[in-house]
């Protein structure tokens, strides 16, 4: 945000309760000041750096939209107000349709895929959180999102990789520029169900080869143990040996998965770098019919774990879910697979 810190001291918000007209909108300066205030409050309340970075990025996208796209929109948008129902609805419409622009959403040529309802809903949720804070602080009376419904989520969004996809991924990484590292990443994603951010921040000191487990920091700074099998351990050892030889690093320090080229060589692979890497695997492997992303490996792990007889409560702990409801969506899909298998191979149907 460009707003100076002293802008946050007793700002004269347009929607302030002290204003007898009590407008329920903010102008540009007030919005930036409100965002700074909210992020300051979130940090004070102990929210994780990852959560704060996510909020800062989302609000930054709203400011970007005001600077780059608002002028292209038809309609009766108040030129002074920038945070009201009309603007928020127009912004969410852009999130949903911006991929259709020739230069891509956010002027990013890689952003050419339609946003999922869950992604649009996430942008809406962050704006709702900001509005709720402003209401609590008696800056506005009502949320600009009060009359903006959340997008309808599709019930069938979970589509894991199948065996042909996985085999294709292995063929690609084994013939790539960094086979040891990339196969380690592939196996670790498949074997642990780890989140992308957790994989990228993993350090060698957090890996226990004797117990075949690693300690990761998940959402809300919550730590948990994840486990991997013998093949993954073997691959990780080979990767560490090559990394130590190439970069002459202390195996007790440093990131497990580091960038292998450019100015970031030797530094922890970023979440963006991991997304690009997996996306390239998908292109080279010609994977179709499923979303190619690190998170799809998480779906694949969860379903394979249950299909193999794993316990749903154990899966909850391994995935780092805060409640069982989040894990049960995988259970219902796995049970659907069992029903299909029984219909196809029913033992009783052999006896006419």
N, C-alpha and C positions, 0 to 999 in steps of 0.2 A: 504494500500500500504506500502511496506517496504522502499520505497525511502525516504531518509532524506530530510527535508525541504530545506537544503542548496543546494540540488541537483536541486532545481527549480530556482536557481539564474543563469540567463544567460546560460542555458544548451546548449551544443554543439550538436544540433540535426543533424542527418544524412541528413535530408532533408532541412536543412537551406538554405535560399536564398544566404547567404554569401559563400556557398559551390558552386564552379563553376560547379561541376558534378551534383548537385541538385537531389539527390536520393529521391524517393517518398516512403520511408518506414522508420520505426524506429526500433532500437534494443530494447532489454528488458529494459535496464536502462532508455533509452530515453522515452519509452512508459510509464513507471511508473511515471517519472517526468512530462510527458505531462498530464497524468490523474490528478495528484496532482494540476498542474497549472489550468486545466480546472475546477475542483471542487472548487478551490479557487476563480476563476472568477465567477462561478455560485453563490457562497455564497455572494460574493461582490455585485452582481446584484440583491440580495434580493429573490432568489428562496427559497421556503419553505424547512423546514427540511425533510419533507416527500419526496420531489422531490430529494433533495441531497442524502438522504439515498438510494433511488431507484437507482440513477446513480452509487453511490459507490458500491452497491451490484452487479449491472450488470457488471461493469468493473472488479470487483473482480472475477466474474465468468469467464471472459476472461483470467485473470491471472491464475486462477485455471486450466483452460483448457490447457494453455501453460505448466504448471507444471506436469499435470497428463495424458493428452490425446494426446498431439501433437506427442509424440514419437511413438504412435501406428499407426499413419497415413502413408499410402504409398504415393508415389509421390515425386515430386521435390520441396520440401519446403526449402527455403533458411535457413540454420541453424542460421544465424546472424539476419536476419530480422524477426520480430514477428508481425508487423502491416503493412501488405500489402494485396493486393487483394486475393492472394492464401490462406493466413492464415485466413483472415476474412471469406472467403467462406467456408473453412474447419470448422471453429468454428460454423457458422450458420448451417452447415450440422450436426454437433454434437448436437446442440440444438434440431434439428428436429428428430434425431434418437437415442439420448443418452438413451432414456427410454428402448431400447432394450438390453442394457448391463445387465448382471446378477445382478450386484450390484445397478442398477438404475442410472439415470442421476445424475451427480455431486456426484457419489458414495453414493447416498441417496436412501435407499430401498423403500421410499415412492414415488419416482419419476419414476413411471413405466407406466405412461400414455403418449400417443403421445401428443406433444405440438401442440396447435392450431396455425393456420396461424397468428392470431393476436399476439400471444405470440412471435413467431419467428420474426414477424415484429417489435415488441417492442425492442428486442435485436438489430435488425438492425438499428432502429431509434436512439438508444443511441449511437451506434458506428458512425452513420452519424453525430450526433451532435458533437462528439469529433473531427471527421475529419474536419468538417466545422470550428471549432475553430482553429485547427492547420493551416488551409489554411488562415484564417483571420490573424493569427500571423506570416504568411509567413514562416512557418516551413516546409510545404509540398506544392507542386504545385497543386496536384489533389487528390481527395478523393479515398482511396482504394475501396470504395463501389460504385464508379461511374458506374461500369459495373456489379454490383450485383443487380438484380431486387428484388423488394419486393415480398414476397409470396402472392399468390392469395388468397383473403379472400372469404370464403363461404358466400353466401347471406342469408343462413338459419341458422346462428349461434344462433340466439335468440330462445331458447326453454324454456318456463316458466314451473314451476311446475303446474300440474293439481290438481283438488280437491282431488283425491285419494292420491296423494303424500302428500298434506298438512295434511289430516286427519291422515295419517300414521306417519308423523312427530309429531303431537300432541300426539298420543298414546305413542310414544317412549319417549318424554321428560317428560311426566307426570308419567312415571314409572322409571325414571332415578335417579341418585344419588343426583341431584340438581334440582328438579322439578320447584321450584319457579324461580330460576335464568334462567334456560333453556327455560321455557315457556315465560318468559319476553323477552329473546333474540329472540325467534321464532316470537312472536307477533310484536316486534319492527321492525324486518326485514320485515315482511309482511305488516305492517301498514304504514311504512314510506318510504321504498325504499332507506334507508340509505346505504352508502358505508361501507365496512368492517372497514376501518381505522377510519371512523367517529364514528361508534358504539363503537370501542375500546377506543377511546379518550374521550368519553362523560363523563362529571362529573355531580354529583347530583345538583350542583349549577346552571347548565345549563338547568335543567328540570323545567318547569312551569306546575304544576298539575292543577291550576285553568284554564289556557288557553289551557291545553292539548297540549303543544308544547315544543320543545327542540331546543336549538341553537347549531349547529354543525359547525366545521371548515373543509371545504372541500379542494379540490385541489387549489393550489396557495394561501393558507391561506385565502380563501374567506369564510366568515361566512354567514349562512342562517338559517332560521327557518323551522323546519319540524313539522308535526302535527300527533297526534295519537288519536285513538278513546277511548271510555269509557272502553271497555274490556281490552285494553292495559294499560290504566291508572290504572285500578283495579289491574292488574297483577303486574305492577311496584310498586305499594304501598305495596303489599304483599311481594314482593321481598325485598324492602327496609326495611320493618319492621323486616324480618327474618335476613337480613344482619346486621342491627344495633344490634340486640340481640346477634347474634353469634360472631361478631367481636368487639362489643362495640365501634362503630365508630360514629362520628358526622355526622348526615344525610345531613348536609349542605356541607360536604367535601367528597372527595374521588371519585373513579370511580363508575359509575352506574353498570358496568358489570366487576366483578373481578374474578380472578382465584380462584378456590375453593379447590385446593389441591397442595401439594408440597411446594417448597421454595417460590413460587410466590403467595401464598395464601393471598388474600386481596389486591393484586396489580392489576392494570388494566389488563384485558384480552388482550393478544397480538393478532395481526392479524394472526400470525401463529397458536396460540391457538384456535382462532375462526374457522379457516379453518379446523383444526383437529376435532374440536367439531362437526361442521356441517357434515363433512365427516363420522364421526361415526354415526350420526343420519341417514344418507343415508344408511349405511350398515345395521343398526338395523331395519330400516323401509323397507329395500329391495327395495329401489327406483331404477328404471331402465328406460332407454330411455331418460334421461336428465342429464345434467352435475350437479352434486351435489356440490354446492358451495354457499357461502353467496351472490355472485353477481347474482345468478339465482333468489334469492328472490327479487332483485332489478328489474329484468325483469318482474317477476310475479306481483309485485306491479304496475309497469307502465302499463301493459296491463289490469289488473283488474280495474285500475283507469279510463282508457279510455273506457273500455267496460261498466263501470257503468255510463257513461255519463260525465266524467270529461273533462275539457278543456285542450287542448294540451299546451296552453301558461302557464296555472297554473302548469301543469306537468313539464314543463321546469324549473320553479322556484323551485319546490319541489325536483327535481333530482339534481339541481345545474348545469345544462348544460349551457355552455357559449353561445351556439347558438341553434336555433330551428332545424337545420338540424340533430343534434344528437338525438333530441326527436322524429322527424318525422318517424324514422324507426319503432317506436312502433305504431305510428298512422297507418302506412300502414298495419301492421300485424293485428291491431284491426279492420280495415275496411275490411280486408280479412275475418275475422271471421263473420262480419255482412253479407257479401255477401253469405257465406256458410249457415248462419242461414236463410236468406231470401229464398234461393233456396229450403231449406228443409221445411220451414213453410210458404211459400208464401200464403197470404190470398186470392189472386185472383184465385189461382189454385183450391180452393175448389169449384168454380163455373164452372162447365163443360159447 
